[in-house]
Amino acid sequence: MYTHPRVWGAGAGRRLLETALDALAASGCRDAVLWTEERNRRPRAIYERAGWRPDGATRERDFLGCAIRELRYRISLAGRGGAGKGERC
C-alpha cells in the first residue's frame, strides 16, 4: 500500500488500511499478514501503531535487480465484524 507524499500525515494510509482490514474481517478472515521491506521505517511505524506486530518470519527476494529483506507482520481481526469464522488472509 502506498500513498502520495502530499497526503502523508493526513490519515489517508490509516483509512485505507482500516478499510482493507474491515473487508477481510467481513469476508471471514480471522487474521491478516503483510510483508514489508525491513528498511521501510515509516510504513513499519504506521503498521505498528495500527496494531500489527512482526511475527519473526523473514524472506529475501529480488526487487528490480536488488536483493531486499522483508519482515512479515500479523494482526488479529477478532472484534471486527464477521471475523473469526474463516481463515488467515
VMD Tcl script that builds the backbone (N, CA, C; Angstrom):
set m [mol new atoms 267]
animate dup $m
set s [atomselect $m all]
$s set {name element resname resid chain x y z} {
  {N N MET 1 A 0.852 -1.172 0.000}
  {CA C MET 1 A 0.000 0.000 0.000}
  {C C MET 1 A 0.897 1.234 0.000}
  {N N TYR 2 A 0.587 2.161 -0.853}
  {CA C TYR 2 A 1.352 3.398 -0.930}
  {C C TYR 2 A 0.397 4.579 -0.979}
  {N N THR 3 A 0.816 5.671 -0.392}
  {CA C THR 3 A 0.071 6.919 -0.530}
  {C C THR 3 A 1.025 7.974 -1.064}
  {N N HIS 4 A 0.481 8.947 -1.714}
  {CA C HIS 4 A 1.286 10.037 -2.259}
  {C C HIS 4 A 1.841 10.878 -1.106}
  {N N PRO 5 A 3.093 11.307 -1.208}
  {CA C PRO 5 A 3.680 12.112 -0.123}
  {C C PRO 5 A 2.868 13.350 0.260}
  {N N ARG 6 A 2.090 13.898 -0.671}
  {CA C ARG 6 A 1.278 15.075 -0.331}
  {C C ARG 6 A 0.226 14.790 0.731}
  {N N VAL 7 A -0.164 13.510 0.882}
  {CA C VAL 7 A -1.185 13.188 1.877}
  {C C VAL 7 A -0.602 12.521 3.116}
  {N N TRP 8 A 0.719 12.402 3.184}
  {CA C TRP 8 A 1.336 11.831 4.375}
  {C C TRP 8 A 0.957 12.665 5.590}
  {N N GLY 9 A 0.590 11.999 6.649}
  {CA C GLY 9 A 0.232 12.686 7.882}
  {C C GLY 9 A -1.230 13.099 7.959}
  {N N ALA 10 A -1.979 12.904 6.874}
  {CA C ALA 10 A -3.384 13.306 6.850}
  {C C ALA 10 A -4.325 12.149 7.196}
  {N N GLY 11 A -3.785 10.944 7.422}
  {CA C GLY 11 A -4.621 9.805 7.793}
  {C C GLY 11 A -5.114 8.969 6.626}
  {N N ALA 12 A -4.684 9.284 5.402}
  {CA C ALA 12 A -5.160 8.526 4.240}
  {C C ALA 12 A -4.717 7.068 4.310}
  {N N GLY 13 A -3.466 6.827 4.640}
  {CA C GLY 13 A -2.966 5.460 4.750}
  {C C GLY 13 A -3.676 4.679 5.833}
  {N N ARG 14 A -3.890 5.324 6.962}
  {CA C ARG 14 A -4.600 4.676 8.075}
  {C C ARG 14 A -6.012 4.275 7.653}
  {N N ARG 15 A -6.704 5.170 6.946}
  {CA C ARG 15 A -8.066 4.861 6.499}
  {C C ARG 15 A -8.066 3.724 5.473}
  {N N LEU 16 A -7.106 3.721 4.552}
  {CA C LEU 16 A -7.008 2.626 3.584}
  {C C LEU 16 A -6.770 1.295 4.293}
  {N N LEU 17 A -5.868 1.293 5.253}
  {CA C LEU 17 A -5.549 0.085 5.987}
  {C C LEU 17 A -6.762 -0.415 6.775}
  {N N GLU 18 A -7.462 0.476 7.446}
  {CA C GLU 18 A -8.655 0.093 8.213}
  {C C GLU 18 A -9.747 -0.459 7.301}
  {N N THR 19 A -9.939 0.156 6.149}
  {CA C THR 19 A -10.939 -0.331 5.198}
  {C C THR 19 A -10.596 -1.736 4.713}
  {N N ALA 20 A -9.315 -1.961 4.421}
  {CA C ALA 20 A -8.878 -3.293 3.977}
  {C C ALA 20 A -9.104 -4.331 5.079}
  {N N LEU 21 A -8.758 -3.991 6.320}
  {CA C LEU 21 A -8.943 -4.934 7.425}
  {C C LEU 21 A -10.417 -5.229 7.667}
  {N N ASP 22 A -11.261 -4.210 7.577}
  {CA C ASP 22 A -12.702 -4.420 7.730}
  {C C ASP 22 A -13.229 -5.354 6.641}
  {N N ALA 23 A -12.754 -5.188 5.413}
  {CA C ALA 23 A -13.194 -6.045 4.305}
  {C C ALA 23 A -12.735 -7.486 4.524}
  {N N LEU 24 A -11.500 -7.675 4.985}
  {CA C LEU 24 A -11.021 -9.029 5.268}
  {C C LEU 24 A -11.853 -9.683 6.364}
  {N N ALA 25 A -12.133 -8.930 7.424}
  {CA C ALA 25 A -12.946 -9.463 8.520}
  {C C ALA 25 A -14.347 -9.821 8.032}
  {N N ALA 26 A -14.930 -8.956 7.225}
  {CA C ALA 26 A -16.280 -9.207 6.705}
  {C C ALA 26 A -16.312 -10.443 5.814}
  {N N SER 27 A -15.186 -10.771 5.185}
  {CA C SER 27 A -15.138 -11.960 4.335}
  {C C SER 27 A -14.844 -13.227 5.139}
  {N N GLY 28 A -14.661 -13.073 6.462}
  {CA C GLY 28 A -14.492 -14.232 7.322}
  {C C GLY 28 A -13.075 -14.536 7.757}
  {N N CYS 29 A -12.136 -13.703 7.401}
  {CA C CYS 29 A -10.744 -13.940 7.820}
  {C C CYS 29 A -10.591 -13.686 9.311}
  {N N ARG 30 A -9.771 -14.478 9.972}
  {CA C ARG 30 A -9.568 -14.291 11.409}
  {C C ARG 30 A -8.308 -13.509 11.733}
  {N N ASP 31 A -7.339 -13.499 10.819}
  {CA C ASP 31 A -6.180 -12.641 10.972}
  {C C ASP 31 A -5.607 -12.325 9.606}
  {N N ALA 32 A -4.687 -11.376 9.566}
  {CA C ALA 32 A -4.110 -10.933 8.299}
  {C C ALA 32 A -2.603 -10.827 8.449}
  {N N VAL 33 A -1.911 -11.020 7.342}
  {CA C VAL 33 A -0.464 -10.860 7.321}
  {C C VAL 33 A -0.077 -9.926 6.180}
  {N N LEU 34 A 1.062 -9.281 6.354}
  {CA C LEU 34 A 1.630 -8.473 5.280}
  {C C LEU 34 A 3.140 -8.589 5.353}
  {N N TRP 35 A 3.786 -8.327 4.235}
  {CA C TRP 35 A 5.241 -8.310 4.152}
  {C C TRP 35 A 5.671 -6.893 3.812}
  {N N THR 36 A 6.733 -6.433 4.467}
  {CA C THR 36 A 7.266 -5.112 4.164}
  {C C THR 36 A 8.785 -5.154 4.238}
  {N N GLU 37 A 9.412 -4.340 3.426}
  {CA C GLU 37 A 10.876 -4.299 3.379}
  {C C GLU 37 A 11.415 -3.810 4.716}
  {N N GLU 38 A 12.433 -4.470 5.181}
  {CA C GLU 38 A 12.978 -4.201 6.520}
  {C C GLU 38 A 13.355 -2.733 6.730}
  {N N ARG 39 A 13.841 -2.055 5.702}
  {CA C ARG 39 A 14.275 -0.659 5.855}
  {C C ARG 39 A 13.140 0.347 5.722}
  {N N ASN 40 A 11.921 -0.092 5.491}
  {CA C ASN 40 A 10.765 0.807 5.352}
  {C C ASN 40 A 10.305 1.279 6.726}
  {N N ARG 41 A 11.044 2.174 7.313}
  {CA C ARG 41 A 10.771 2.610 8.686}
  {C C ARG 41 A 9.407 3.299 8.827}
  {N N ARG 42 A 9.081 4.198 7.920}
  {CA C ARG 42 A 7.804 4.928 8.030}
  {C C ARG 42 A 6.600 3.982 7.961}
  {N N PRO 43 A 6.506 3.116 6.938}
  {CA C PRO 43 A 5.361 2.195 6.910}
  {C C PRO 43 A 5.338 1.247 8.112}
  {N N ARG 44 A 6.497 0.769 8.526}
  {CA C ARG 44 A 6.522 -0.128 9.682}
  {C C ARG 44 A 5.981 0.565 10.927}
  {N N ALA 45 A 6.311 1.819 11.114}
  {CA C ALA 45 A 5.788 2.572 12.266}
  {C C ALA 45 A 4.268 2.708 12.175}
  {N N ILE 46 A 3.763 2.954 10.970}
  {CA C ILE 46 A 2.307 3.063 10.771}
  {C C ILE 46 A 1.637 1.732 11.105}
  {N N TYR 47 A 2.190 0.621 10.582}
  {CA C TYR 47 A 1.612 -0.693 10.873}
  {C C TYR 47 A 1.609 -0.969 12.371}
  {N N GLU 48 A 2.721 -0.671 13.025}
  {CA C GLU 48 A 2.819 -0.965 14.457}
  {C C GLU 48 A 1.851 -0.114 15.282}
  {N N ARG 49 A 1.662 1.146 14.894}
  {CA C ARG 49 A 0.669 1.977 15.601}
  {C C ARG 49 A -0.740 1.432 15.413}
  {N N ALA 50 A -0.971 0.766 14.272}
  {CA C ALA 50 A -2.296 0.206 13.985}
  {C C ALA 50 A -2.494 -1.174 14.610}
  {N N GLY 51 A -1.485 -1.681 15.321}
  {CA C GLY 51 A -1.644 -2.963 15.998}
  {C C GLY 51 A -0.967 -4.148 15.336}
  {N N TRP 52 A -0.370 -3.969 14.165}
  {CA C TRP 52 A 0.364 -5.041 13.505}
  {C C TRP 52 A 1.638 -5.316 14.287}
  {N N ARG 53 A 2.073 -6.585 14.326}
  {CA C ARG 53 A 3.305 -6.955 15.003}
  {C C ARG 53 A 4.119 -7.894 14.116}
  {N N PRO 54 A 5.450 -7.713 14.081}
  {CA C PRO 54 A 6.278 -8.679 13.353}
  {C C PRO 54 A 6.171 -10.037 14.045}
  {N N ASP 55 A 6.060 -11.103 13.254}
  {CA C ASP 55 A 5.913 -12.432 13.859}
  {C C ASP 55 A 7.196 -13.255 13.790}
  {N N GLY 56 A 8.294 -12.630 13.360}
  {CA C GLY 56 A 9.582 -13.311 13.321}
  {C C GLY 56 A 9.958 -13.900 11.975}
  {N N ALA 57 A 9.012 -14.010 11.057}
  {CA C ALA 57 A 9.318 -14.564 9.739}
  {C C ALA 57 A 9.994 -13.498 8.868}
  {N N THR 58 A 10.956 -13.937 8.082}
  {CA C THR 58 A 11.635 -13.059 7.134}
  {C C THR 58 A 11.766 -13.784 5.803}
  {N N ARG 59 A 11.987 -13.016 4.766}
  {CA C ARG 59 A 12.291 -13.602 3.460}
  {C C ARG 59 A 13.166 -12.621 2.696}
  {N N GLU 60 A 13.943 -13.171 1.811}
  {CA C GLU 60 A 14.767 -12.338 0.945}
  {C C GLU 60 A 14.313 -12.578 -0.478}
  {N N ARG 61 A 14.249 -11.493 -1.247}
  {CA C ARG 61 A 13.830 -11.616 -2.646}
  {C C ARG 61 A 14.475 -10.517 -3.459}
  {N N ASP 62 A 14.350 -10.667 -4.757}
  {CA C ASP 62 A 14.884 -9.681 -5.682}
  {C C ASP 62 A 13.789 -8.670 -6.017}
  {N N PHE 63 A 14.108 -7.401 -5.944}
  {CA C PHE 63 A 13.176 -6.338 -6.323}
  {C C PHE 63 A 13.911 -5.393 -7.258}
  {N N LEU 64 A 13.518 -5.409 -8.517}
  {CA C LEU 64 A 14.135 -4.556 -9.538}
  {C C LEU 64 A 15.657 -4.708 -9.566}
  {N N GLY 65 A 16.112 -5.948 -9.425}
  {CA C GLY 65 A 17.535 -6.224 -9.505}
  {C C GLY 65 A 18.307 -6.050 -8.209}
  {N N CYS 66 A 17.619 -5.712 -7.128}
  {CA C CYS 66 A 18.281 -5.537 -5.825}
  {C C CYS 66 A 17.728 -6.564 -4.840}
  {N N ALA 67 A 18.625 -7.144 -4.060}
  {CA C ALA 67 A 18.186 -8.073 -3.017}
  {C C ALA 67 A 17.613 -7.267 -1.858}
  {N N ILE 68 A 16.425 -7.660 -1.411}
  {CA C ILE 68 A 15.804 -6.994 -0.254}
  {C C ILE 68 A 15.408 -8.047 0.767}
  {N N ARG 69 A 15.311 -7.614 1.991}
  {CA C ARG 69 A 14.877 -8.473 3.099}
  {C C ARG 69 A 13.539 -7.937 3.589}
  {N N GLU 70 A 12.561 -8.831 3.678}
  {CA C GLU 70 A 11.227 -8.439 4.118}
  {C C GLU 70 A 10.894 -9.105 5.451}
  {N N LEU 71 A 10.108 -8.387 6.242}
  {CA C LEU 71 A 9.610 -8.877 7.516}
  {C C LEU 71 A 8.112 -9.133 7.375}
  {N N ARG 72 A 7.643 -10.184 8.028}
  {CA C ARG 72 A 6.209 -10.464 7.995}
  {C C ARG 72 A 5.568 -9.896 9.252}
  {N N TYR 73 A 4.470 -9.181 9.047}
  {CA C TYR 73 A 3.676 -8.613 10.141}
  {C C TYR 73 A 2.338 -9.325 10.163}
  {N N ARG 74 A 1.732 -9.395 11.356}
  {CA C ARG 74 A 0.459 -10.097 11.541}
  {C C ARG 74 A -0.439 -9.265 12.455}
  {N N ILE 75 A -1.751 -9.363 12.210}
  {CA C ILE 75 A -2.726 -8.717 13.087}
  {C C ILE 75 A -3.955 -9.618 13.195}
  {N N SER 76 A -4.540 -9.672 14.382}
  {CA C SER 76 A -5.777 -10.397 14.598}
  {C C SER 76 A -6.945 -9.514 14.153}
  {N N LEU 77 A -7.923 -10.141 13.532}
  {CA C LEU 77 A -9.121 -9.415 13.108}
  {C C LEU 77 A -10.283 -9.646 14.068}
  {N N ALA 78 A -10.001 -10.294 15.190}
  {CA C ALA 78 A -11.039 -10.532 16.201}
  {C C ALA 78 A -11.627 -9.198 16.635}
  {N N GLY 79 A -12.937 -9.165 16.771}
  {CA C GLY 79 A -13.610 -7.946 17.194}
  {C C GLY 79 A -14.084 -7.089 16.036}
  {N N ARG 80 A -13.659 -7.414 14.837}
  {CA C ARG 80 A -14.169 -6.713 13.646}
  {C C ARG 80 A -15.311 -7.550 13.098}
  {N N GLY 81 A -16.289 -6.933 12.519}
  {CA C GLY 81 A -17.465 -7.632 12.011}
  {C C GLY 81 A -17.143 -8.807 11.124}
  {N N GLY 82 A -17.660 -9.989 11.472}
  {CA C GLY 82 A -17.521 -11.177 10.651}
  {C C GLY 82 A -16.240 -11.958 10.866}
  {N N ALA 83 A -15.303 -11.447 11.637}
  {CA C ALA 83 A -14.023 -12.136 11.800}
  {C C ALA 83 A -14.167 -13.350 12.698}
  {N N GLY 84 A -13.261 -14.272 12.524}
  {CA C GLY 84 A -13.164 -15.387 13.435}
  {C C GLY 84 A -13.714 -16.702 12.899}
  {N N LYS 85 A -14.500 -16.681 11.845}
  {CA C LYS 85 A -15.060 -17.926 11.366}
  {C C LYS 85 A -14.291 -18.514 10.199}
  {N N GLY 86 A -13.356 -17.787 9.672}
  {CA C GLY 86 A -12.691 -18.225 8.456}
  {C C GLY 86 A -11.239 -18.590 8.638}
  {N N GLU 87 A -10.446 -18.083 7.733}
  {CA C GLU 87 A -9.049 -18.463 7.657}
  {C C GLU 87 A -8.142 -17.275 7.832}
  {N N ARG 88 A -6.865 -17.567 7.767}
  {CA C ARG 88 A -5.873 -16.485 7.746}
  {C C ARG 88 A -5.832 -15.930 6.335}
  {N N CYS 89 A -5.735 -14.637 6.230}
  {CA C CYS 89 A -5.725 -13.981 4.906}
  {C C CYS 89 A -4.501 -13.117 4.749}
}
mol reanalyze $m
mol bondsrecalc $m
mol representation Tube
mol addrep $m
